[in-house]
Amino acid sequence: MIIYNITANVDLEIVEDWLLWMKEEHIPKVLETKLFVSATINRIISNSDTGSSYAIAYKSKSLADLQKYETLFATDLRNEYNLKYSNSAPAFRTIMEIEKEF
């Protein structure tokens, strides 16, 4: 199983708007591609007062599915995100493979 993780540092002024958009628009669009089996929104707990950080973890069955997502869908969805939130919620991506789940 592959975890495609997007971490965003969201300005405090827009957290509610960002979360609503992620829950109701962006994440459902990503899942509609049928290349991920699930997604979670995780708030990162820290002592930072410069914003709220979140990690969105998408689970994919294979690296091939993730690569298909990257090829067919990622550019448009990232552009949509960046037009809306690039300055107030910058994000970076990480790809992980589950070695063992207990």
Backbone hydrogen bonds, N-H to C=O, Kabsch-Sander energy under -0.5 kcal/mol:
donor,donor_aa,acceptor,acceptor_aa,energy
2,I,60,S,-3.1
3,I,96,M,-3.3
4,Y,2,I,-0.6
4,Y,58,Y,-3.0
5,N,3,I,-0.7
5,N,94,T,-3.0
6,I,56,I,-2.6
7,T,5,N,-0.5
7,T,92,F,-2.8
8,A,54,Y,-2.8
9,N,90,P,-2.1
10,V,8,A,-0.8
10,V,52,S,-3.6
11,D,88,S,-3.0
14,I,11,D,-1.6
15,V,11,D,-0.5
15,V,12,L,-0.8
18,W,14,I,-3.2
19,L,15,V,-3.0
20,L,16,E,-2.2
21,W,17,D,-2.4
22,M,18,W,-2.8
23,K,19,L,-2.7
24,E,20,L,-2.7
25,E,21,W,-2.3
26,H,21,W,-2.1
27,I,22,M,-2.3
29,K,25,E,-1.8
30,V,26,H,-2.2
31,L,27,I,-2.7
32,E,28,P,-1.8
33,T,29,K,-0.5
33,T,30,V,-1.2
34,K,31,L,-1.9
37,V,59,K,-3.0
38,S,59,K,-1.0
40,T,57,A,-1.8
42,N,40,T,-0.6
42,N,55,A,-2.3
44,I,53,S,-3.0
45,I,43,R,-0.5
46,S,44,I,-0.6
52,S,10,V,-2.9
53,S,44,I,-0.6
54,Y,8,A,-2.5
55,A,42,N,-3.2
56,I,6,I,-3.1
57,A,40,T,-2.2
57,A,55,A,-0.6
58,Y,4,Y,-2.5
58,Y,56,I,-0.6
59,K,38,S,-2.4
60,S,2,I,-3.0
66,L,62,S,-1.7
67,Q,63,L,-2.6
68,K,64,A,-2.1
69,Y,65,D,-2.3
70,E,66,L,-2.6
71,T,67,Q,-2.3
72,L,68,K,-2.8
73,F,69,Y,-2.7
74,A,69,Y,-2.2
75,T,70,E,-0.5
77,L,73,F,-2.0
78,R,74,A,-3.0
79,N,75,T,-2.5
80,E,76,D,-2.1
81,Y,77,L,-2.1
82,N,78,R,-3.3
83,L,79,N,-2.4
84,K,80,E,-1.3
85,Y,81,Y,-3.5
86,S,82,N,-1.6
89,A,85,Y,-2.5
92,F,7,T,-2.3
94,T,5,N,-2.7
96,M,3,I,-2.9
98,I,1,M,-2.8
99,E,97,E,-0.6
